[in-house]
Amino acid sequence: MYTRRDFAKTALTALPFAAPLFAQSKVAPFASRFNGVQIGAQTYCYRSLKDPKEPWSAAAMDRLLDRVVAAMVQNQINAAEFWIAFVEPPGGPGRTPADPKLREALRKWRASKPLDLFAGYRKKFNNAGIGIYSAMFNFSDDLSAEETDFGFECAKALGTSILTANCTRRSVKRAAPYADKHKIYLSAHSEDAPFDPDIDGMVFGDNLEDALKYSPYMRITLDTGHFTAYGGDVLVFMRKHHERIANLHLKDRLKNHPEFHTDENTPEWGKGNAPIKDALQLMKRENYKFAACIEYEYKSGRPAVEEVQRCLDYAKEALA
C-alpha cells in the first residue's frame, strides 16, 4: 500500500485526482478472460484514488468512481467486485468501534435506501464495458435488520446476484434468510474480519462449511491469502467445494502467519506461500465457472493502476 504523497508522484494523470483520462475508452469484451478463466478486480485495489482530505459526499464518490473506472479501463479488466463500503459514509465497522455519531449517521443513510446512487454506479461501470460480477458488504454483528436488507438491495441495484460477505459466524447466519428472500447468493468471505471479536472466525474451513448449511443460496468467497495465512489448503478446499464457491480473491500471504497482514506478511504475488498460480491452473483445467478477483493489498511505491496491471499480467501468465 502506498501513500497519497507517493501516488501524487506517479498518478494516472499529471495531477492526482484529476478528471479521468480514459472517459471515451472502454474495456474490450472479455479482455481479462484468459483460457476460460475470468479475472476481475476488487474496487478496493484502487483505494489510493480516494482523496483522504475530501469530505464524504455523493458527488465526491461519483468522482472517485470515475477515477476507478478510468483505471480499470487502462488495465483492461472487464469484471469488478464492487466494495459497497468504499462509497458509503464513514461509520462502518473496523478494528476499533466507529464513533457512535458516525455509526448512527450511517444507519440513517442506509435507511434512506439511496439505491439510485448504486444504479448510477452500475451504469458507469457498464458503459465502460465493465460488468459488476459481485458486490461486497460488511456484515458486522451490530447490523440492524434494515441494514442487512440494504446490503442485498445494493447488490440488486448494482446488477449482481452475488454478495460477498465480510462477516462473523453470527452475522452470516442471521443474514442467510435475506439471501433466500432476495434470491441473492450470500458468499461468506474466508477472511479474519477486522470487526470479528472471536478468534474462531470465518477464515477457517470448518466455519465456511457450516455456513453452507444455512441456505441453498449460501456460497463461499475463498481468499487465497487469508486462507493460506491461517493454515488452510486452498487447492484441497477448491476441489472439495468448487460447486459452492462464488468467487476467488487473489492475494499472497505467508503460511501460518495469521496476525493482521502487514508489509512483511503480505508480499507481492509469487513471493509468499499462497498457491495463486496453482489455483488459477486448477480453475482452467477443471473449467470452474466462478471468477477470480485481484485484491492488491501489498505495499508499493507505484500507482495502483501499475500494481493491478502487474497482478493481471501474473494471472494471465499463469493461465497461458
BELVEN-V668894 format. One record per residue. N is the residue number from 1. RES is the residue in three letters. PHI is phi in whole degrees, -180 to 180 (NA if undefined). NEAR is the number of other C-alpha atoms within 10 Angstrom. Layout:
# BELVEN-V668894
{{N:RES:PHI:NEAR} {N:RES:PHI:NEAR}}
This chain:
# BELVEN-V668894
{{1:MET:NA:19} {2:TYR:-126:16} {3:THR:-91:13} {4:ARG:-64:16} {5:ARG:-62:12} {6:ASP:-62:15} {7:PHE:-62:20} {8:ALA:-63:17} {9:LYS:-75:15} {10:THR:-139:16} {11:ALA:-83:21} {12:LEU:-58:24} {13:THR:-124:13} {14:ALA:-65:10} {15:LEU:-119:12} {16:PRO:-65:17} {17:PHE:64:19} {18:ALA:-77:15} {19:ALA:-62:15} {20:PRO:-63:18} {21:LEU:-78:15} {22:PHE:-112:17} {23:ALA:-60:14} {24:GLN:-94:10} {25:SER:-100:13} {26:LYS:-137:21} {27:VAL:-81:24} {28:ALA:-66:14} {29:PRO:-55:13} {30:PHE:58:18} {31:ALA:-60:17} {32:SER:-111:23} {33:ARG:-108:18} {34:PHE:-122:16} {35:ASN:49:14} {36:GLY:88:16} {37:VAL:-107:23} {38:GLN:-84:24} {39:ILE:-103:27} {40:GLY:-122:30} {41:ALA:-141:29} {42:GLN:-76:25} {43:THR:-61:23} {44:TYR:-57:19} {45:CYS:-57:19} {46:TYR:-104:25} {47:ARG:-60:18} {48:SER:-70:22} {49:LEU:-80:25} {50:LYS:-82:20} {51:ASP:-81:14} {52:PRO:-67:10} {53:LYS:-91:6} {54:GLU:-91:9} {55:PRO:-61:11} {56:TRP:-66:14} {57:SER:-159:12} {58:ALA:-60:14} {59:ALA:-66:9} {60:ALA:-64:15} {61:MET:-68:20} {62:ASP:-64:16} {63:ARG:-67:18} {64:LEU:-59:23} {65:LEU:-70:22} {66:ASP:-60:22} {67:ARG:-69:23} {68:VAL:-64:24} {69:VAL:-60:29} {70:ALA:-60:25} {71:ALA:-66:23} {72:MET:-68:28} {73:VAL:-65:25} {74:GLN:-63:18} {75:ASN:-74:21} {76:GLN:57:21} {77:ILE:-113:28} {78:ASN:-99:27} {79:ALA:-140:28} {80:ALA:-130:24} {81:GLU:-103:27} {82:PHE:-93:26} {83:TRP:-82:18} {84:ILE:-63:19} {85:ALA:-63:15} {86:PHE:-60:18} {87:VAL:-117:19} {88:GLU:-83:16} {89:PRO:-62:19} {90:PRO:-63:16} {91:GLY:127:18} {92:GLY:-83:20} {93:PRO:-71:21} {94:GLY:-158:13} {95:ARG:-71:10} {96:THR:-122:8} {97:PRO:-60:11} {98:ALA:-70:14} {99:ASP:-55:13} {100:PRO:-55:10} {101:LYS:-68:10} {102:LEU:-67:14} {103:ARG:-62:17} {104:GLU:-68:14} {105:ALA:-64:15} {106:LEU:-67:18} {107:ARG:-58:18} {108:LYS:-66:12} {109:TRP:-63:14} {110:ARG:-64:20} {111:ALA:-64:14} {112:SER:-74:10} {113:LYS:51:17} {114:PRO:-79:15} {115:LEU:-71:17} {116:ASP:-64:12} {117:LEU:-62:17} {118:PHE:-72:20} {119:ALA:-63:16} {120:GLY:-67:14} {121:TYR:-63:21} {122:ARG:-57:21} {123:LYS:-64:18} {124:LYS:-60:16} {125:PHE:-68:25} {126:ASN:-62:19} {127:ASN:-63:16} {128:ALA:-93:20} {129:GLY:83:23} {130:ILE:-111:26} {131:GLY:-89:24} {132:ILE:-88:25} {133:TYR:-71:26} {134:SER:-153:27} {135:ALA:-118:27} {136:MET:-133:26} {137:PHE:-136:22} {138:ASN:-91:22} {139:PHE:-95:28} {140:SER:-82:23} {141:ASP:-68:17} {142:ASP:-94:10} {143:LEU:-67:17} {144:SER:-79:13} {145:ALA:-59:11} {146:GLU:-65:12} {147:GLU:-68:19} {148:THR:-60:20} {149:ASP:-61:19} {150:PHE:-60:20} {151:GLY:-57:24} {152:PHE:-71:27} {153:GLU:-63:18} {154:CYS:-62:24} {155:ALA:-57:29} {156:LYS:-65:22} {157:ALA:-64:20} {158:LEU:-80:27} {159:GLY:86:19} {160:THR:-122:20} {161:SER:-107:20} {162:ILE:-125:27} {163:LEU:-120:31} {164:THR:-72:28} {165:ALA:-113:27} {166:ASN:-74:24} {167:CYS:-153:28} {168:THR:-110:28} {169:ARG:-62:21} {170:ARG:-72:15} {171:SER:-69:19} {172:VAL:-71:23} {173:LYS:-67:19} {174:ARG:-69:16} {175:ALA:-81:23} {176:ALA:-56:22} {177:PRO:-61:16} {178:TYR:-71:21} {179:ALA:-64:22} {180:ASP:-62:16} {181:LYS:-61:11} {182:HIS:-92:15} {183:LYS:56:15} {184:ILE:-116:20} {185:TYR:-71:27} {186:LEU:-99:32} {187:SER:-110:31} {188:ALA:-66:31} {189:HIS:-86:29} {190:SER:-79:28} {191:GLU:-129:24} {192:ASP:-82:26} {193:ALA:-55:23} {194:PRO:-63:15} {195:PHE:-98:19} {196:ASP:-89:23} {197:PRO:-76:12} {198:ASP:-89:11} {199:ILE:-73:8} {200:ASP:-88:13} {201:GLY:-110:20} {202:MET:-78:27} {203:VAL:-76:28} {204:PHE:-93:18} {205:GLY:-58:19} {206:ASP:-67:11} {207:ASN:-71:16} {208:LEU:-63:22} {209:GLU:-65:18} {210:ASP:-62:12} {211:ALA:-62:22} {212:LEU:-63:20} {213:LYS:-81:13} {214:TYR:-74:18} {215:SER:-167:17} {216:PRO:-65:14} {217:TYR:-92:21} {218:MET:-76:28} {219:ARG:-138:29} {220:ILE:-129:25} {221:THR:-104:27} {222:LEU:-88:28} {223:ASP:-98:24} {224:THR:-62:25} {225:GLY:-76:30} {226:HIS:-60:31} {227:PHE:-63:27} {228:THR:-68:25} {229:ALA:-61:28} {230:TYR:-96:21} {231:GLY:88:16} {232:GLY:-79:19} {233:ASP:-104:16} {234:VAL:-58:21} {235:LEU:-68:18} {236:VAL:-63:11} {237:PHE:-65:15} {238:MET:-62:18} {239:ARG:-63:14} {240:LYS:-75:10} {241:HIS:-122:14} {242:HIS:-58:20} {243:GLU:-72:13} {244:ARG:-113:19} {245:ILE:-89:21} {246:ALA:-92:25} {247:ASN:-162:27} {248:LEU:-114:24} {249:HIS:-100:25} {250:LEU:-100:29} {251:LYS:-157:27} {252:ASP:-108:29} {253:ARG:-147:29} {254:LEU:-88:21} {255:LYS:-66:19} {256:ASN:59:15} {257:HIS:-123:15} {258:PRO:-79:17} {259:GLU:-60:10} {260:PHE:-50:12} {261:HIS:-63:18} {262:THR:-124:13} {263:ASP:-58:12} {264:GLU:-77:12} {265:ASN:-108:22} {266:THR:-123:24} {267:PRO:-82:21} {268:GLU:-59:20} {269:TRP:-57:22} {270:GLY:92:15} {271:LYS:-107:12} {272:GLY:-112:20} {273:ASN:-113:20} {274:ALA:-69:27} {275:PRO:-82:21} {276:ILE:-61:24} {277:LYS:-63:18} {278:ASP:-64:14} {279:ALA:-65:22} {280:LEU:-68:24} {281:GLN:-65:18} {282:LEU:-65:16} {283:MET:-60:24} {284:LYS:-66:19} {285:ARG:-66:13} {286:GLU:-95:11} {287:ASN:60:12} {288:TYR:-68:18} {289:LYS:-93:16} {290:PHE:-75:19} {291:ALA:-88:26} {292:ALA:-120:29} {293:CYS:-105:25} {294:ILE:-63:24} {295:GLU:-129:23} {296:TYR:-77:27} {297:GLU:-130:24} {298:TYR:-77:21} {299:LYS:-75:16} {300:SER:-157:18} {301:GLY:-91:15} {302:ARG:-93:17} {303:PRO:-62:22} {304:ALA:-57:25} {305:VAL:-61:21} {306:GLU:-74:18} {307:GLU:-68:22} {308:VAL:-62:24} {309:GLN:-64:18} {310:ARG:-62:16} {311:CYS:-65:20} {312:LEU:-62:21} {313:ASP:-62:14} {314:TYR:-62:15} {315:ALA:-66:23} {316:LYS:-62:18} {317:GLU:-64:11} {318:ALA:-63:16} {319:LEU:-99:21} {320:ALA:-66:9}}
